[in-house]
Amino acid sequence: MAGARLVLPGGVVAGGRLTVEGDRIAAVTSGTSSGDATPGDLDLSGYTVVPGFVDLHVHGGGGASYASGTAEEALLTARTHLEHGTTTTMASTVTGTIHEVARQAAVLSELVEDGVLAGIHFEGPFISHNRCGAHRPDLLRDPDPALVRTLVDAARGHARMVTLAPELPGGLASVRMLADLGVIAAIGHTDCDYATALTAIEAGATVATHLFNGMPGIGHRAPGPVVALLEDERVTVELINDGVHLHPSVLALAYGTAGPSRVALITDAMGAAGMGDGLYPLGPLQVRVEDGVALLSDGSSIAGSTLTLDVAFKRSVTVDGLTLGQAVKSLCAAPARLLGLADSVGSLETGKLADLVVVDSDTFDLVAVMRRGRWVRGGEGFATVTPG
């Protein structure tokens, strides 16, 4: 591939050349001239190439859900987001009975072993009634370490993250246990105060689940968990940049405090991602989507999003004023590092997996997606370099 603008760890370069062999990036050459291209190379002049996106937090898409407990729906969800540039994805569950969520984890674990998913994220049932959002209140449980361990064990070594409210009985003990097991403990859907959030971070919590949403806001005398999570360098903060969950000024506040290397842009998508308006299930609840906004059918809460990461990328650079490098850090490098996958994904570097997203350099609209050296969307429409 030649002629593209490449977003590399060291900066953005024009006229770059990227060579793919098998499922890996074999070479990256920056700042080459058109004469350096080899006849037969794909001509990507006018396009920008970024690493494949990494989504830490996604529940569904394409009309399907990871919480369905079926491999068919999980595969459809993963494929939907892949076609929108997410080449590395977690599978997020929603609150259900311990037995049901454990059963879902067993199904999802097989897809992790098959290389479809990067791991499993348990969101609920160990969350606050006061901040439960689109989780069924009667199914919530205190995060007793034994129950948390039940779900982790059901994932057969593929549990990567558990969201919980640390102020609940067993919360801090579960954070410590998860940290000891090498599973990310995430603070979310919580009613905790500033001091409790600090204690949870000291106990090993390293992620803020969709920061600002599902937790108390910032108060000038009671700063709450948001301030604690933003100010600690050990914490990665998830943000949903869909124009619904966060005001642009709040997004700017998070970036100004934490910086792009500590922000992970996520979708928190439910089944309507990649689809149209209508009624969709979210675990045991019903969600109504109108004008692309997902709400519980009774209108009481936002219920995830219909976002895909290509849209989040475009919005970041065209609406929020992020540089290409900043956007790539938050969509690729930061979540890859958090998951311990930075040696293989998250940046365009020799030896890493050939996971690529190609966008139009003027509009930032998605053009093509490559995963592990194979085009999964677009690619066939590119011209080839001819001797000139």
C-alpha positions as CSV (number, residue, x, y, z in Angstrom):
1,M,0.0,0.0,0.0
2,A,1.5,3.3,-1.0
3,G,0.7,7.0,-1.0
4,A,-1.5,7.1,2.2
5,R,-1.3,9.4,5.1
6,L,-0.2,7.1,8.0
7,V,-0.9,7.7,11.6
8,L,2.1,6.2,13.3
9,P,3.2,6.3,17.0
10,G,5.8,8.9,16.2
11,G,3.4,11.2,14.3
12,V,1.4,11.6,11.1
13,V,3.3,11.1,7.8
14,A,2.2,11.7,4.2
15,G,3.0,9.5,1.3
16,G,3.7,6.4,3.5
17,R,4.1,2.9,2.3
18,L,2.9,-0.1,4.3
19,T,3.7,-3.7,3.5
20,V,1.6,-6.6,4.7
21,E,2.8,-10.2,4.6
22,G,0.4,-12.9,5.8
23,D,-1.3,-11.5,8.9
24,R,1.4,-9.1,9.9
25,I,2.8,-5.7,9.0
26,A,6.1,-6.5,7.4
27,A,7.3,-2.9,6.8
28,V,6.3,0.7,7.4
29,T,8.0,3.4,5.4
30,S,7.3,7.0,6.2
31,G,7.5,10.0,3.9
32,T,8.2,8.1,0.6
33,S,7.7,9.8,-2.7
34,S,5.4,8.5,-5.4
35,G,8.4,7.2,-7.2
36,D,9.3,4.9,-4.3
37,A,6.1,2.9,-4.8
38,T,6.3,-0.5,-6.4
39,P,4.1,-1.2,-9.5
40,G,1.2,-3.4,-8.2
41,D,1.0,-1.7,-4.8
42,L,-2.4,-0.5,-3.8
43,D,-2.6,3.3,-4.4
44,L,-4.0,4.8,-1.3
45,S,-3.4,8.5,-2.3
46,G,-6.2,10.6,-0.7
47,Y,-6.7,8.1,2.1
48,T,-5.6,7.9,5.8
49,V,-4.6,4.6,7.4
50,V,-5.0,4.1,11.1
51,P,-4.7,1.0,13.3
52,G,-7.8,-1.1,13.8
53,F,-10.0,0.1,16.6
54,V,-10.1,-1.6,20.0
55,D,-13.4,-1.6,21.9
56,L,-13.3,-2.4,25.6
57,H,-17.1,-2.1,26.1
58,V,-19.7,-3.3,23.7
59,H,-22.9,-5.3,24.3
60,G,-24.4,-5.7,20.9
61,G,-24.8,-4.7,17.3
62,G,-26.4,-5.8,14.0
63,G,-29.7,-6.6,15.9
64,A,-27.8,-9.1,18.1
65,S,-26.4,-9.2,21.6
66,Y,-23.6,-10.8,23.5
67,A,-26.0,-11.3,26.3
68,S,-28.2,-13.6,24.1
69,G,-26.2,-16.6,25.2
70,T,-25.9,-17.9,21.6
71,A,-22.8,-18.1,19.5
72,E,-24.7,-17.0,16.4
73,E,-25.7,-13.6,17.9
74,A,-22.3,-13.1,19.4
75,L,-20.7,-13.7,16.0
76,L,-23.1,-11.3,14.3
77,T,-22.3,-8.6,16.9
78,A,-18.6,-9.0,16.4
79,R,-18.9,-9.0,12.6
80,T,-21.1,-5.8,12.7
81,H,-18.5,-3.9,14.7
82,L,-15.6,-5.4,12.6
83,E,-17.2,-3.9,9.5
84,H,-17.1,-0.5,11.2
85,G,-13.4,-0.8,12.1
86,T,-13.3,-2.6,15.4
87,T,-10.7,-5.3,14.8
88,T,-10.2,-6.1,18.5
89,T,-13.3,-6.3,20.7
90,M,-14.4,-7.3,24.1
91,A,-17.8,-8.9,24.7
92,S,-19.8,-7.1,27.5
93,T,-22.6,-8.8,29.4
94,V,-25.5,-7.1,31.2
95,T,-27.1,-7.9,34.5
96,G,-28.8,-11.2,34.8
97,T,-28.9,-14.1,37.3
98,I,-25.5,-15.4,38.2
99,H,-26.4,-18.7,36.5
100,E,-27.5,-17.0,33.2
101,V,-24.5,-14.7,33.0
102,A,-22.2,-17.7,33.7
103,R,-23.8,-19.6,30.9
104,Q,-23.3,-16.6,28.6
105,A,-19.6,-16.5,29.6
106,A,-19.2,-20.2,28.7
107,V,-20.4,-19.5,25.2
108,L,-18.4,-16.3,24.8
109,S,-15.2,-18.1,26.0
110,E,-15.3,-20.4,23.0
111,L,-15.2,-17.3,20.7
112,V,-12.3,-15.9,22.6
113,E,-10.5,-19.2,22.0
114,D,-11.4,-19.0,18.3
115,G,-9.8,-15.5,18.1
116,V,-13.1,-13.7,17.5
117,L,-13.2,-11.9,20.8
118,A,-10.4,-10.4,23.0
119,G,-12.1,-11.3,26.2
120,I,-15.2,-10.9,28.4
121,H,-16.3,-7.9,30.3
122,F,-18.9,-8.5,33.1
123,E,-21.0,-5.3,33.6
124,G,-23.4,-6.1,36.4
125,P,-24.9,-7.5,38.5
126,F,-22.5,-6.1,41.1
127,I,-23.6,-2.5,40.8
128,S,-25.6,0.2,42.7
129,H,-29.4,0.2,42.7
130,N,-29.2,4.0,42.7
131,R,-27.1,4.1,39.5
132,C,-28.2,0.9,37.7
133,G,-29.2,2.6,34.5
134,A,-30.3,0.0,32.0
135,H,-29.8,-3.0,34.4
136,R,-32.7,-4.8,36.0
137,P,-32.8,-3.7,39.6
138,D,-34.2,-6.9,41.1
139,L,-31.3,-8.9,39.7
140,L,-28.6,-6.8,41.2
141,R,-26.3,-8.4,43.8
142,D,-23.7,-7.2,46.2
143,P,-20.2,-8.0,44.9
144,D,-19.5,-10.9,47.3
145,P,-16.0,-12.1,46.2
146,A,-17.3,-15.7,46.0
147,L,-20.0,-14.7,43.5
148,V,-17.6,-12.5,41.5
149,R,-15.2,-15.5,41.4
150,T,-18.1,-17.6,40.1
151,L,-18.4,-15.5,37.0
152,V,-14.6,-15.2,36.5
153,D,-14.3,-18.9,36.7
154,A,-17.1,-19.4,34.2
155,A,-15.1,-17.5,31.7
156,R,-12.4,-20.1,31.7
157,G,-9.5,-17.7,32.0
158,H,-11.0,-15.2,29.5
159,A,-12.5,-12.7,31.9
160,R,-10.7,-9.5,31.3
161,M,-12.8,-6.9,33.2
162,V,-15.5,-6.7,35.9
163,T,-17.4,-3.5,36.5
164,L,-18.6,-3.1,40.1
165,A,-19.6,-0.5,42.7
166,P,-16.9,-0.5,45.3
167,E,-19.1,1.0,48.1
168,L,-21.3,-2.1,48.2
169,P,-20.6,-4.9,50.7
170,G,-17.7,-7.0,49.4
171,G,-16.8,-4.4,46.8
172,L,-13.3,-3.5,47.9
173,A,-12.5,-7.2,48.7
174,S,-13.6,-8.1,45.2
175,V,-11.4,-5.4,43.7
176,R,-8.4,-6.8,45.5
177,M,-9.3,-10.3,44.4
178,L,-9.7,-9.3,40.8
179,A,-6.3,-7.5,40.8
180,D,-4.7,-10.6,42.3
181,L,-6.3,-12.7,39.5
182,G,-5.0,-10.4,36.8
183,V,-8.6,-9.3,35.9
184,I,-9.3,-5.5,35.4
185,A,-11.5,-4.1,38.2
186,A,-13.6,-1.2,36.8
187,I,-15.5,1.3,38.9
188,G,-18.9,2.0,37.4
189,H,-22.7,2.2,38.0
190,T,-21.6,3.4,41.5
191,D,-22.8,5.8,44.1
192,C,-19.4,6.0,45.8
193,D,-17.8,9.1,47.1
194,Y,-14.4,10.5,46.4
195,A,-12.7,8.8,49.3
196,T,-14.1,5.4,48.5
197,A,-13.0,5.7,44.8
198,L,-9.5,6.5,46.0
199,T,-9.5,3.5,48.3
200,A,-10.7,1.3,45.4
201,I,-8.0,2.6,43.1
202,E,-5.4,1.8,45.8
203,A,-7.0,-1.7,46.1
204,G,-6.3,-2.2,42.4
205,A,-9.1,-0.7,40.3
206,T,-7.7,0.7,37.0
207,V,-10.7,1.6,34.8
208,A,-13.6,4.0,35.0
209,T,-16.6,2.4,33.3
210,H,-18.2,5.1,31.0
211,L,-16.9,8.0,33.1
212,F,-19.6,10.5,34.1
213,N,-22.4,8.1,33.2
214,G,-23.8,5.9,36.0
215,M,-22.1,7.8,38.9
216,P,-22.5,11.0,40.9
217,G,-21.5,14.2,39.2
218,I,-18.7,16.5,40.3
219,G,-19.6,18.7,43.3
220,H,-17.4,21.5,44.5
221,R,-17.5,20.2,48.1
222,A,-18.1,16.6,47.3
223,P,-16.0,15.8,44.2
224,G,-17.3,12.3,43.9
225,P,-15.7,9.4,42.0
226,V,-15.2,11.3,38.7
227,V,-12.4,13.5,40.1
228,A,-10.7,10.6,41.8
229,L,-10.7,8.6,38.6
230,L,-9.6,11.5,36.4
231,E,-6.7,12.6,38.6
232,D,-5.0,9.2,39.1
233,E,-2.5,8.2,36.5
234,R,-3.2,4.5,37.0
235,V,-6.7,4.8,35.8
236,T,-8.0,4.5,32.2
237,V,-11.3,6.3,31.7
238,E,-13.9,5.1,29.2
239,L,-15.8,7.8,27.3
240,I,-18.8,7.3,25.0
241,N,-18.4,10.0,22.3
242,D,-21.7,9.8,20.6
243,G,-23.0,13.3,21.2
244,V,-25.7,11.9,23.5
245,H,-23.9,10.6,26.6
246,L,-21.5,13.5,27.0
247,H,-21.5,17.2,26.2
248,P,-18.4,18.2,24.1
249,S,-17.2,20.4,27.0
250,V,-17.2,17.5,29.3
251,L,-15.3,15.4,26.9
252,A,-12.8,18.2,26.6
253,L,-12.5,18.3,30.4
254,A,-11.7,14.6,30.6
255,Y,-9.0,14.9,27.9
256,G,-7.6,18.0,29.5
257,T,-7.2,16.2,32.8
258,A,-6.4,12.6,31.9
259,G,-4.9,13.1,28.4
260,P,-5.5,10.9,25.3
261,S,-3.2,8.1,26.6
262,R,-5.6,7.5,29.5
263,V,-8.8,7.8,27.6
264,A,-10.4,4.8,25.9
265,L,-13.2,5.7,23.6
266,I,-15.8,3.0,23.7
267,T,-19.2,2.3,22.1
268,D,-21.2,0.7,25.0
269,A,-23.3,-0.3,22.0
270,M,-26.4,-2.4,22.2
271,G,-28.2,-4.4,19.4
272,A,-29.3,-1.4,17.4
273,A,-25.7,-0.4,16.4
274,G,-25.5,-0.7,12.7
275,M,-29.3,-0.9,12.5
276,G,-32.2,1.4,12.5
277,D,-34.8,2.7,15.0
278,G,-37.1,0.2,16.7
279,L,-37.4,-2.1,19.8
280,Y,-34.4,-4.2,20.9
281,P,-33.7,-6.4,23.8
282,L,-30.9,-5.6,26.2
283,G,-30.5,-8.6,28.4
284,P,-33.9,-9.0,30.1
285,L,-35.0,-5.4,29.4
286,Q,-36.6,-3.7,26.3
287,V,-35.0,-0.7,24.6
288,R,-36.6,1.7,22.3
289,V,-34.4,3.4,19.7
290,E,-35.6,6.7,18.3
291,D,-33.4,8.9,16.1
292,G,-30.5,6.7,17.0
293,V,-30.8,7.3,20.7
294,A,-31.4,4.2,22.9
295,L,-33.7,4.5,25.9
296,L,-35.4,2.0,28.1
297,S,-38.9,1.5,26.8
298,D,-40.3,3.4,29.8
299,G,-37.9,6.3,29.0
300,S,-36.3,6.2,32.5
301,S,-32.7,5.8,31.3
302,I,-30.3,5.9,28.4
303,A,-29.7,2.2,27.5
304,G,-26.3,2.0,25.9
305,S,-25.7,3.5,22.5
306,T,-26.0,2.8,18.8
307,L,-22.5,4.0,18.3
308,T,-19.8,2.3,16.2
309,L,-16.1,3.3,16.5
310,D,-15.7,4.7,13.0
311,V,-18.4,7.2,13.9
312,A,-16.6,8.0,17.2
313,F,-13.3,8.4,15.3
314,K,-14.9,10.8,12.8
315,R,-16.6,12.8,15.6
316,S,-13.4,13.1,17.6
317,V,-11.5,14.8,14.8
318,T,-14.3,16.7,13.1
319,V,-16.4,17.9,16.1
320,D,-14.2,17.6,19.2
321,G,-11.0,18.9,17.6
322,L,-8.8,16.0,18.6
323,T,-5.7,15.5,16.4
324,L,-5.4,12.2,14.5
325,G,-2.7,11.1,16.9
326,Q,-4.9,11.8,19.9
327,A,-7.8,10.0,18.4
328,V,-5.7,6.9,17.6
329,K,-4.3,6.8,21.1
330,S,-7.8,6.7,22.6
331,L,-9.3,4.3,20.0
332,C,-6.4,2.0,19.6
333,A,-3.2,2.3,21.7
334,A,-4.7,3.0,25.1
335,P,-7.2,0.2,25.1
336,A,-4.7,-2.2,23.6
337,R,-2.2,-1.4,26.4
338,L,-4.9,-1.8,29.0
339,L,-5.7,-5.3,27.7
340,G,-2.0,-6.3,27.6
341,L,-2.2,-6.5,23.7
342,A,0.1,-3.7,22.8
343,D,2.7,-6.1,21.4
344,S,0.3,-7.1,18.7
345,V,-2.4,-4.4,18.1
346,G,-3.0,-0.8,18.7
347,S,-0.5,0.9,16.4
348,L,1.0,0.6,12.9
349,E,4.4,-0.9,13.5
350,T,6.4,-3.6,11.9
351,G,5.7,-7.1,13.3
352,K,2.2,-6.2,14.6
353,L,-1.0,-7.8,13.3
354,A,-2.2,-6.2,10.0
355,D,-5.3,-4.7,11.6
356,L,-6.0,-1.5,9.6
357,V,-8.7,1.1,9.0
358,V,-8.7,3.2,5.9
359,V,-10.7,6.5,5.9
360,D,-11.1,9.3,3.4
361,S,-8.5,12.0,4.2
362,D,-11.0,14.8,3.7
363,T,-14.3,13.5,5.2
364,F,-12.9,10.8,7.6
365,D,-15.6,8.5,6.4
366,L,-14.8,4.8,6.6
367,V,-13.6,3.3,3.4
368,A,-12.0,-0.1,4.2
369,V,-11.1,-2.4,7.1
370,M,-8.4,-5.1,7.2
371,R,-8.1,-7.7,10.0
372,R,-5.1,-9.9,10.3
373,G,-4.1,-9.2,6.7
374,R,-7.5,-9.8,5.1
375,W,-9.9,-7.2,3.8
376,V,-13.2,-7.6,5.6
377,R,-14.7,-4.4,4.1
378,G,-13.7,-2.5,1.0
379,G,-10.1,-3.0,-0.3
380,E,-11.2,-4.2,-3.7
381,G,-11.9,-0.7,-5.0
382,F,-8.4,0.6,-4.6
383,A,-6.4,1.3,-7.8
384,T,-2.9,-0.1,-8.1
385,V,0.3,1.9,-8.7
386,T,1.4,1.8,-12.3
387,P,4.8,2.7,-13.7
388,G,4.9,6.3,-14.6
